[in-house]
């Protein structure tokens, strides 16, 4: 006789963290996470510069 595995089916879906939905963080590969973080930070920095948050008038 073959052994049967007991499989429990959960009625509630597993909770996923927000990071698992963001490209670059889904696979939890360290180099991909680092590359994604650098890319996202550069986008945020560019948006802040473009919006004038870091405005520094020359005298």
N, CA, C and O atoms as a Tripos MOL2 file, in Angstrom:
@<TRIPOS>MOLECULE
protein
  236   235    59     0     0
PROTEIN
NO_CHARGES

@<TRIPOS>ATOM
      1 N           0.8340   -1.1850    0.0000 N.3       1 UNK1
      2 CA          0.0000    0.0000    0.0000 C.3       1 UNK1
      3 C           0.8830    1.2550    0.0000 C.2       1 UNK1
      4 O           1.9140    1.3110    0.6700 O.2       1 UNK1
      5 N           0.4570    2.2310   -0.7520 N.am      2 UNK2
      6 CA          1.1670    3.4960   -0.7960 C.3       2 UNK2
      7 C           0.7430    4.3550    0.3850 C.2       2 UNK2
      8 O          -0.4100    4.3310    0.8160 O.2       2 UNK2
      9 N           1.6810    5.0940    0.8810 N.am      3 UNK3
     10 CA          1.3740    6.0030    1.9860 C.3       3 UNK3
     11 C           0.6600    7.2280    1.4520 C.2       3 UNK3
     12 O           1.0070    7.7560    0.3960 O.2       3 UNK3
     13 N          -0.3250    7.6660    2.1810 N.am      4 UNK4
     14 CA         -1.0620    8.8580    1.8030 C.3       4 UNK4
     15 C          -0.6230   10.0140    2.6850 C.2       4 UNK4
     16 O          -0.4340    9.8630    3.8920 O.2       4 UNK4
     17 N          -0.4660   11.1610    2.0610 N.am      5 UNK5
     18 CA         -0.0820   12.3590    2.8100 C.3       5 UNK5
     19 C          -1.3350   13.0720    3.2790 C.2       5 UNK5
     20 O          -2.3160   13.1910    2.5450 O.2       5 UNK5
     21 N          -1.2860   13.5350    4.4940 N.am      6 UNK6
     22 CA         -2.3880   14.3410    5.0220 C.3       6 UNK6
     23 C          -2.1890   15.7830    4.5790 C.2       6 UNK6
     24 O          -1.2170   16.4330    4.9640 O.2       6 UNK6
     25 N          -3.1010   16.2670    3.7840 N.am      7 UNK7
     26 CA         -3.0220   17.6410    3.2940 C.3       7 UNK7
     27 C          -4.1460   18.4310    3.9380 C.2       7 UNK7
     28 O          -5.3240   18.0910    3.8290 O.2       7 UNK7
     29 N          -3.7390   19.5020    4.6170 N.am      8 UNK8
     30 CA         -4.7320   20.3600    5.2490 C.3       8 UNK8
     31 C          -4.9500   21.5790    4.3640 C.2       8 UNK8
     32 O          -4.0030   22.2550    3.9620 O.2       8 UNK8
     33 N          -6.1810   21.8370    4.0780 N.am      9 UNK9
     34 CA         -6.5330   22.9850    3.2610 C.3       9 UNK9
     35 C          -7.0200   24.0830    4.1930 C.2       9 UNK9
     36 O          -7.9540   23.8980    4.9730 O.2       9 UNK9
     37 N          -6.3670   25.2190    4.0920 N.am     10 UNK10
     38 CA         -6.7240   26.3480    4.9320 C.3      10 UNK10
     39 C          -7.8440   27.1380    4.2680 C.2      10 UNK10
     40 O          -7.8320   27.3540    3.0560 O.2      10 UNK10
     41 N          -8.7990   27.5620    5.0640 N.am     11 UNK11
     42 CA         -9.8940   28.3650    4.5180 C.3      11 UNK11
     43 C          -9.4920   29.8290    4.3890 C.2      11 UNK11
     44 O         -10.1500   30.5940    3.6840 O.2      11 UNK11
     45 N          -8.4050   30.2250    5.0710 N.am     12 UNK12
     46 CA         -7.9370   31.5970    5.0100 C.3      12 UNK12
     47 C          -6.6840   31.6610    4.1500 C.2      12 UNK12
     48 O          -5.7810   30.8420    4.3160 O.2      12 UNK12
     49 N          -6.6160   32.6210    3.2320 N.am     13 UNK13
     50 CA         -5.4040   32.7580    2.4180 C.3      13 UNK13
     51 C          -4.2400   33.2520    3.2740 C.2      13 UNK13
     52 O          -4.4280   33.9560    4.2670 O.2      13 UNK13
     53 N          -3.0390   32.8660    2.8630 N.am     14 UNK14
     54 CA         -1.8600   33.3130    3.6040 C.3      14 UNK14
     55 C          -1.7020   34.8150    3.4300 C.2      14 UNK14
     56 O          -1.9700   35.3640    2.3610 O.2      14 UNK14
     57 N          -1.2670   35.4650    4.4910 N.am     15 UNK15
     58 CA         -1.0310   36.9030    4.4220 C.3      15 UNK15
     59 C           0.3220   37.1360    3.7670 C.2      15 UNK15
     60 O           1.3320   36.5640    4.1780 O.2      15 UNK15
     61 N           0.3300   37.9770    2.7490 N.am     16 UNK16
     62 CA          1.5660   38.3480    2.0910 C.3      16 UNK16
     63 C           1.9600   39.7430    2.5500 C.2      16 UNK16
     64 O           1.1130   40.6160    2.7400 O.2      16 UNK16
     65 N           3.2490   39.9310    2.7220 N.am     17 UNK17
     66 CA          3.6970   41.2670    3.0940 C.3      17 UNK17
     67 C           3.6190   42.1760    1.8670 C.2      17 UNK17
     68 O           3.5630   41.7000    0.7330 O.2      17 UNK17
     69 N           3.6170   43.4510    2.1010 N.am     18 UNK18
     70 CA          3.5380   44.4190    1.0170 C.3      18 UNK18
     71 C           4.7680   44.3250    0.1140 C.2      18 UNK18
     72 O           4.6640   44.5260   -1.0960 O.2      18 UNK18
     73 N           5.9210   44.0250    0.6900 N.am     19 UNK19
     74 CA          7.1410   43.9130   -0.1070 C.3      19 UNK19
     75 C           7.0680   42.7890   -1.1240 C.2      19 UNK19
     76 O           7.6800   42.8820   -2.1880 O.2      19 UNK19
     77 N           6.3390   41.7390   -0.8210 N.am     20 UNK20
     78 CA          6.2400   40.5990   -1.7380 C.3      20 UNK20
     79 C           5.4600   40.9430   -3.0020 C.2      20 UNK20
     80 O           5.4360   40.1500   -3.9430 O.2      20 UNK20
     81 N           4.8350   42.0910   -3.0390 N.am     21 UNK21
     82 CA          4.0650   42.5030   -4.2120 C.3      21 UNK21
     83 C           4.8260   43.5000   -5.0790 C.2      21 UNK21
     84 O           4.3930   43.8040   -6.1910 O.2      21 UNK21
     85 N           5.9470   44.0090   -4.5890 N.am     22 UNK22
     86 CA          6.7180   45.0260   -5.3060 C.3      22 UNK22
     87 C           7.7810   44.3390   -6.1670 C.2      22 UNK22
     88 O           8.5370   43.5120   -5.6590 O.2      22 UNK22
     89 N           7.8520   44.6680   -7.4650 N.am     23 UNK23
     90 CA          8.8820   44.0690   -8.3200 C.3      23 UNK23
     91 C          10.2840   44.3070   -7.7550 C.2      23 UNK23
     92 O          10.6260   45.4200   -7.3560 O.2      23 UNK23
     93 N          11.0780   43.2550   -7.7300 N.am     24 UNK24
     94 CA         12.4220   43.3070   -7.1790 C.3      24 UNK24
     95 C          12.4880   42.6880   -5.7970 C.2      24 UNK24
     96 O          13.5580   42.2600   -5.3650 O.2      24 UNK24
     97 N          11.3710   42.6320   -5.1000 N.am     25 UNK25
     98 CA         11.3220   42.0760   -3.7540 C.3      25 UNK25
     99 C          10.5230   40.7680   -3.6940 C.2      25 UNK25
    100 O          10.4630   40.1220   -2.6480 O.2      25 UNK25
    101 N           9.9170   40.3860   -4.8080 N.am     26 UNK26
    102 CA          9.0410   39.2150   -4.7930 C.3      26 UNK26
    103 C           9.8010   37.9090   -4.6400 C.2      26 UNK26
    104 O           9.3100   36.9880   -3.9890 O.2      26 UNK26
    105 N          11.0010   37.8080   -5.2330 N.am     27 UNK27
    106 CA         11.7500   36.5570   -5.1790 C.3      27 UNK27
    107 C          12.6580   36.4660   -3.9590 C.2      27 UNK27
    108 O          13.2090   35.4040   -3.6650 O.2      27 UNK27
    109 N          12.8130   37.5770   -3.2510 N.am     28 UNK28
    110 CA         13.6970   37.6770   -2.0840 C.3      28 UNK28
    111 C          15.1520   37.3480   -2.4210 C.2      28 UNK28
    112 O          15.8940   36.8530   -1.5730 O.2      28 UNK28
    113 N          15.5540   37.6270   -3.6640 N.am     29 UNK29
    114 CA         16.9380   37.4700   -4.0810 C.3      29 UNK29
    115 C          17.6770   38.7510   -3.6940 C.2      29 UNK29
    116 O          17.2790   39.8400   -4.1070 O.2      29 UNK29
    117 N          18.7530   38.6330   -2.9030 N.am     30 UNK30
    118 CA         19.4180   39.8410   -2.3810 C.3      30 UNK30
    119 C          19.8590   40.8410   -3.4550 C.2      30 UNK30
    120 O          19.6590   42.0430   -3.2820 O.2      30 UNK30
    121 N          20.4500   40.3770   -4.5530 N.am     31 UNK31
    122 CA         20.9260   41.3340   -5.5500 C.3      31 UNK31
    123 C          19.7640   42.0290   -6.2450 C.2      31 UNK31
    124 O          19.8760   43.1990   -6.6110 O.2      31 UNK31
    125 N          18.6570   41.3300   -6.4320 N.am     32 UNK32
    126 CA         17.4910   41.9590   -7.0530 C.3      32 UNK32
    127 C          16.8730   42.9830   -6.1130 C.2      32 UNK32
    128 O          16.3980   44.0310   -6.5520 O.2      32 UNK32
    129 N          16.8790   42.6790   -4.8240 N.am     33 UNK33
    130 CA         16.3380   43.6170   -3.8510 C.3      33 UNK33
    131 C          17.1950   44.8780   -3.7980 C.2      33 UNK33
    132 O          16.6700   45.9880   -3.7080 O.2      33 UNK33
    133 N          18.5080   44.7070   -3.8540 N.am     34 UNK34
    134 CA         19.4130   45.8600   -3.8540 C.3      34 UNK34
    135 C          19.2520   46.7170   -5.0870 C.2      34 UNK34
    136 O          19.2310   47.9450   -5.0000 O.2      34 UNK34
    137 N          19.1360   46.0650   -6.2520 N.am     35 UNK35
    138 CA         18.9570   46.8040   -7.5000 C.3      35 UNK35
    139 C          17.6170   47.5450   -7.4970 C.2      35 UNK35
    140 O          17.5390   48.6960   -7.9290 O.2      35 UNK35
    141 N          16.5780   46.8910   -7.0150 N.am     36 UNK36
    142 CA         15.2620   47.5270   -6.9640 C.3      36 UNK36
    143 C          15.2730   48.7060   -6.0010 C.2      36 UNK36
    144 O          14.6990   49.7540   -6.2970 O.2      36 UNK36
    145 N          15.9180   48.5450   -4.8540 N.am     37 UNK37
    146 CA         15.9880   49.6220   -3.8800 C.3      37 UNK37
    147 C          16.7200   50.8290   -4.4610 C.2      37 UNK37
    148 O          16.2750   51.9650   -4.2950 O.2      37 UNK37
    149 N          17.8440   50.5860   -5.1420 N.am     38 UNK38
    150 CA         18.5820   51.6910   -5.7610 C.3      38 UNK38
    151 C          17.7300   52.3880   -6.8220 C.2      38 UNK38
    152 O          17.7260   53.6160   -6.9090 O.2      38 UNK38
    153 N          17.0130   51.6060   -7.6260 N.am     39 UNK39
    154 CA         16.1590   52.1810   -8.6670 C.3      39 UNK39
    155 C          15.0370   53.0110   -8.0650 C.2      39 UNK39
    156 O          14.7970   54.1400   -8.4950 O.2      39 UNK39
    157 N          14.3460   52.4590   -7.0690 N.am     40 UNK40
    158 CA         13.2200   53.1750   -6.4700 C.3      40 UNK40
    159 C          13.6870   54.4340   -5.7370 C.2      40 UNK40
    160 O          13.0050   55.4590   -5.7760 O.2      40 UNK40
    161 N          14.8320   54.3680   -5.0770 N.am     41 UNK41
    162 CA         15.3520   55.5510   -4.3870 C.3      41 UNK41
    163 C          15.7540   56.6300   -5.3870 C.2      41 UNK41
    164 O          15.5570   57.8170   -5.1290 O.2      41 UNK41
    165 N          16.3160   56.2280   -6.5300 N.am     42 UNK42
    166 CA         16.6840   57.2290   -7.5340 C.3      42 UNK42
    167 C          15.4440   57.8950   -8.1180 C.2      42 UNK42
    168 O          15.4680   59.0890   -8.4150 O.2      42 UNK42
    169 N          14.3630   57.1420   -8.2870 N.am     43 UNK43
    170 CA         13.1090   57.7180   -8.7830 C.3      43 UNK43
    171 C          12.5560   58.7250   -7.7620 C.2      43 UNK43
    172 O          12.1400   59.8240   -8.1310 O.2      43 UNK43
    173 N          12.5560   58.3480   -6.4940 N.am     44 UNK44
    174 CA         12.0570   59.2480   -5.4470 C.3      44 UNK44
    175 C          12.9130   60.5150   -5.3890 C.2      44 UNK44
    176 O          12.3860   61.6230   -5.2900 O.2      44 UNK44
    177 N          14.2300   60.3460   -5.4520 N.am     45 UNK45
    178 CA         15.1350   61.4890   -5.4080 C.3      45 UNK45
    179 C          14.9020   62.4130   -6.6030 C.2      45 UNK45
    180 O          14.8750   63.6340   -6.4490 O.2      45 UNK45
    181 N          14.7320   61.8290   -7.8000 N.am     46 UNK46
    182 CA         14.4820   62.6370   -8.9930 C.3      46 UNK46
    183 C          13.1540   63.3900   -8.8770 C.2      46 UNK46
    184 O          13.0610   64.5460   -9.2900 O.2      46 UNK46
    185 N          12.1480   62.7540   -8.3290 N.am     47 UNK47
    186 CA         10.8620   63.4230   -8.1390 C.3      47 UNK47
    187 C          10.9750   64.5650   -7.1340 C.2      47 UNK47
    188 O          10.3600   65.6160   -7.3180 O.2      47 UNK47
    189 N          11.7500   64.3670   -6.0820 N.am     48 UNK48
    190 CA         11.9330   65.4290   -5.0910 C.3      48 UNK48
    191 C          12.6930   66.6110   -5.6750 C.2      48 UNK48
    192 O          12.3600   67.7630   -5.3990 O.2      48 UNK48
    193 N          13.7070   66.3320   -6.4760 N.am     49 UNK49
    194 CA         14.4570   67.4110   -7.1150 C.3      49 UNK49
    195 C          13.5570   68.1440   -8.1060 C.2      49 UNK49
    196 O          13.5580   69.3740   -8.1580 O.2      49 UNK49
    197 N          12.7960   67.3960   -8.8840 N.am     50 UNK50
    198 CA         11.9060   67.9990   -9.8780 C.3      50 UNK50
    199 C          10.8030   68.8370   -9.2580 C.2      50 UNK50
    200 O          10.3440   69.8060   -9.8620 O.2      50 UNK50
    201 N          10.3800   68.4780   -8.0670 N.am     51 UNK51
    202 CA          9.3020   69.2210   -7.4250 C.3      51 UNK51
    203 C           9.8160   70.4620   -6.6950 C.2      51 UNK51
    204 O           9.0160   71.2850   -6.2490 O.2      51 UNK51
    205 N          11.1160   70.6090   -6.5680 N.am     52 UNK52
    206 CA         11.6830   71.7930   -5.9380 C.3      52 UNK52
    207 C          11.9310   71.6480   -4.4510 C.2      52 UNK52
    208 O          12.1950   72.6470   -3.7830 O.2      52 UNK52
    209 N          11.8600   70.4640   -3.9170 N.am     53 UNK53
    210 CA         12.1010   70.2610   -2.4910 C.3      53 UNK53
    211 C          13.5430   70.6200   -2.1410 C.2      53 UNK53
    212 O          13.8100   71.1700   -1.0720 O.2      53 UNK53
    213 N          14.4720   70.3080   -3.0460 N.am     54 UNK54
    214 CA         15.8760   70.5930   -2.7910 C.3      54 UNK54
    215 C          16.3330   71.8510   -3.5320 C.2      54 UNK54
    216 O          17.4700   71.9250   -3.9970 O.2      54 UNK54
    217 N          15.4520   72.8230   -3.6360 N.am     55 UNK55
    218 CA         15.7570   74.0550   -4.3560 C.3      55 UNK55
    219 C          16.7890   74.8620   -3.5800 C.2      55 UNK55
    220 O          16.6080   75.1420   -2.3950 O.2      55 UNK55
    221 N          17.8680   75.2310   -4.2520 N.am     56 UNK56
    222 CA         18.9280   76.0070   -3.6220 C.3      56 UNK56
    223 C          19.3100   77.1450   -4.5710 C.2      56 UNK56
    224 O          20.1350   76.9560   -5.4650 O.2      56 UNK56
    225 N          18.7160   78.3200   -4.3820 N.am     57 UNK57
    226 CA         19.0230   79.4300   -5.2990 C.3      57 UNK57
    227 C          20.4710   79.9040   -5.1320 C.2      57 UNK57
    228 O          20.9980   79.9630   -4.0210 O.2      57 UNK57
    229 N          21.0820   80.2310   -6.2350 N.am     58 UNK58
    230 CA         22.4480   80.7410   -6.1940 C.3      58 UNK58
    231 C          22.3960   82.2390   -5.8970 C.2      58 UNK58
    232 O          21.6270   82.9650   -6.5270 O.2      58 UNK58
    233 N          23.2100   82.7140   -4.9420 N.am     59 UNK59
    234 CA         23.1900   84.1580   -4.6080 C.3      59 UNK59
    235 C          23.8020   85.0250   -5.6790 C.2      59 UNK59
    236 O          23.8520   86.2460   -5.5310 O.2      59 UNK59
@<TRIPOS>BOND
     1     1     2 1
     2     2     3 1
     3     3     4 2
     4     3     5 am
     5     5     6 1
     6     6     7 1
     7     7     8 2
     8     7     9 am
     9     9    10 1
    10    10    11 1
    11    11    12 2
    12    11    13 am
    13    13    14 1
    14    14    15 1
    15    15    16 2
    16    15    17 am
    17    17    18 1
    18    18    19 1
    19    19    20 2
    20    19    21 am
    21    21    22 1
    22    22    23 1
    23    23    24 2
    24    23    25 am
    25    25    26 1
    26    26    27 1
    27    27    28 2
    28    27    29 am
    29    29    30 1
    30    30    31 1
    31    31    32 2
    32    31    33 am
    33    33    34 1
    34    34    35 1
    35    35    36 2
    36    35    37 am
    37    37    38 1
    38    38    39 1
    39    39    40 2
    40    39    41 am
    41    41    42 1
    42    42    43 1
    43    43    44 2
    44    43    45 am
    45    45    46 1
    46    46    47 1
    47    47    48 2
    48    47    49 am
    49    49    50 1
    50    50    51 1
    51    51    52 2
    52    51    53 am
    53    53    54 1
    54    54    55 1
    55    55    56 2
    56    55    57 am
    57    57    58 1
    58    58    59 1
    59    59    60 2
    60    59    61 am
    61    61    62 1
    62    62    63 1
    63    63    64 2
    64    63    65 am
    65    65    66 1
    66    66    67 1
    67    67    68 2
    68    67    69 am
    69    69    70 1
    70    70    71 1
    71    71    72 2
    72    71    73 am
    73    73    74 1
    74    74    75 1
    75    75    76 2
    76    75    77 am
    77    77    78 1
    78    78    79 1
    79    79    80 2
    80    79    81 am
    81    81    82 1
    82    82    83 1
    83    83    84 2
    84    83    85 am
    85    85    86 1
    86    86    87 1
    87    87    88 2
    88    87    89 am
    89    89    90 1
    90    90    91 1
    91    91    92 2
    92    91    93 am
    93    93    94 1
    94    94    95 1
    95    95    96 2
    96    95    97 am
    97    97    98 1
    98    98    99 1
    99    99   100 2
   100    99   101 am
   101   101   102 1
   102   102   103 1
   103   103   104 2
   104   103   105 am
   105   105   106 1
   106   106   107 1
   107   107   108 2
   108   107   109 am
   109   109   110 1
   110   110   111 1
   111   111   112 2
   112   111   113 am
   113   113   114 1
   114   114   115 1
   115   115   116 2
   116   115   117 am
   117   117   118 1
   118   118   119 1
   119   119   120 2
   120   119   121 am
   121   121   122 1
   122   122   123 1
   123   123   124 2
   124   123   125 am
   125   125   126 1
   126   126   127 1
   127   127   128 2
   128   127   129 am
   129   129   130 1
   130   130   131 1
   131   131   132 2
   132   131   133 am
   133   133   134 1
   134   134   135 1
   135   135   136 2
   136   135   137 am
   137   137   138 1
   138   138   139 1
   139   139   140 2
   140   139   141 am
   141   141   142 1
   142   142   143 1
   143   143   144 2
   144   143   145 am
   145   145   146 1
   146   146   147 1
   147   147   148 2
   148   147   149 am
   149   149   150 1
   150   150   151 1
   151   151   152 2
   152   151   153 am
   153   153   154 1
   154   154   155 1
   155   155   156 2
   156   155   157 am
   157   157   158 1
   158   158   159 1
   159   159   160 2
   160   159   161 am
   161   161   162 1
   162   162   163 1
   163   163   164 2
   164   163   165 am
   165   165   166 1
   166   166   167 1
   167   167   168 2
   168   167   169 am
   169   169   170 1
   170   170   171 1
   171   171   172 2
   172   171   173 am
   173   173   174 1
   174   174   175 1
   175   175   176 2
   176   175   177 am
   177   177   178 1
   178   178   179 1
   179   179   180 2
   180   179   181 am
   181   181   182 1
   182   182   183 1
   183   183   184 2
   184   183   185 am
   185   185   186 1
   186   186   187 1
   187   187   188 2
   188   187   189 am
   189   189   190 1
   190   190   191 1
   191   191   192 2
   192   191   193 am
   193   193   194 1
   194   194   195 1
   195   195   196 2
   196   195   197 am
   197   197   198 1
   198   198   199 1
   199   199   200 2
   200   199   201 am
   201   201   202 1
   202   202   203 1
   203   203   204 2
   204   203   205 am
   205   205   206 1
   206   206   207 1
   207   207   208 2
   208   207   209 am
   209   209   210 1
   210   210   211 1
   211   211   212 2
   212   211   213 am
   213   213   214 1
   214   214   215 1
   215   215   216 2
   216   215   217 am
   217   217   218 1
   218   218   219 1
   219   219   220 2
   220   219   221 am
   221   221   222 1
   222   222   223 1
   223   223   224 2
   224   223   225 am
   225   225   226 1
   226   226   227 1
   227   227   228 2
   228   227   229 am
   229   229   230 1
   230   230   231 1
   231   231   232 2
   232   231   233 am
   233   233   234 1
   234   234   235 1
   235   235   236 2
@<TRIPOS>SUBSTRUCTURE
     1 UNK1         2 RESIDUE 1 A UNK
     2 UNK2         6 RESIDUE 1 A UNK
     3 UNK3        10 RESIDUE 1 A UNK
     4 UNK4        14 RESIDUE 1 A UNK
     5 UNK5        18 RESIDUE 1 A UNK
     6 UNK6        22 RESIDUE 1 A UNK
     7 UNK7        26 RESIDUE 1 A UNK
     8 UNK8        30 RESIDUE 1 A UNK
     9 UNK9        34 RESIDUE 1 A UNK
    10 UNK10       38 RESIDUE 1 A UNK
    11 UNK11       42 RESIDUE 1 A UNK
    12 UNK12       46 RESIDUE 1 A UNK
    13 UNK13       50 RESIDUE 1 A UNK
    14 UNK14       54 RESIDUE 1 A UNK
    15 UNK15       58 RESIDUE 1 A UNK
    16 UNK16       62 RESIDUE 1 A UNK
    17 UNK17       66 RESIDUE 1 A UNK
    18 UNK18       70 RESIDUE 1 A UNK
    19 UNK19       74 RESIDUE 1 A UNK
    20 UNK20       78 RESIDUE 1 A UNK
    21 UNK21       82 RESIDUE 1 A UNK
    22 UNK22       86 RESIDUE 1 A UNK
    23 UNK23       90 RESIDUE 1 A UNK
    24 UNK24       94 RESIDUE 1 A UNK
    25 UNK25       98 RESIDUE 1 A UNK
    26 UNK26      102 RESIDUE 1 A UNK
    27 UNK27      106 RESIDUE 1 A UNK
    28 UNK28      110 RESIDUE 1 A UNK
    29 UNK29      114 RESIDUE 1 A UNK
    30 UNK30      118 RESIDUE 1 A UNK
    31 UNK31      122 RESIDUE 1 A UNK
    32 UNK32      126 RESIDUE 1 A UNK
    33 UNK33      130 RESIDUE 1 A UNK
    34 UNK34      134 RESIDUE 1 A UNK
    35 UNK35      138 RESIDUE 1 A UNK
    36 UNK36      142 RESIDUE 1 A UNK
    37 UNK37      146 RESIDUE 1 A UNK
    38 UNK38      150 RESIDUE 1 A UNK
    39 UNK39      154 RESIDUE 1 A UNK
    40 UNK40      158 RESIDUE 1 A UNK
    41 UNK41      162 RESIDUE 1 A UNK
    42 UNK42      166 RESIDUE 1 A UNK
    43 UNK43      170 RESIDUE 1 A UNK
    44 UNK44      174 RESIDUE 1 A UNK
    45 UNK45      178 RESIDUE 1 A UNK
    46 UNK46      182 RESIDUE 1 A UNK
    47 UNK47      186 RESIDUE 1 A UNK
    48 UNK48      190 RESIDUE 1 A UNK
    49 UNK49      194 RESIDUE 1 A UNK
    50 UNK50      198 RESIDUE 1 A UNK
    51 UNK51      202 RESIDUE 1 A UNK
    52 UNK52      206 RESIDUE 1 A UNK
    53 UNK53      210 RESIDUE 1 A UNK
    54 UNK54      214 RESIDUE 1 A UNK
    55 UNK55      218 RESIDUE 1 A UNK
    56 UNK56      222 RESIDUE 1 A UNK
    57 UNK57      226 RESIDUE 1 A UNK
    58 UNK58      230 RESIDUE 1 A UNK
    59 UNK59      234 RESIDUE 1 A UNK
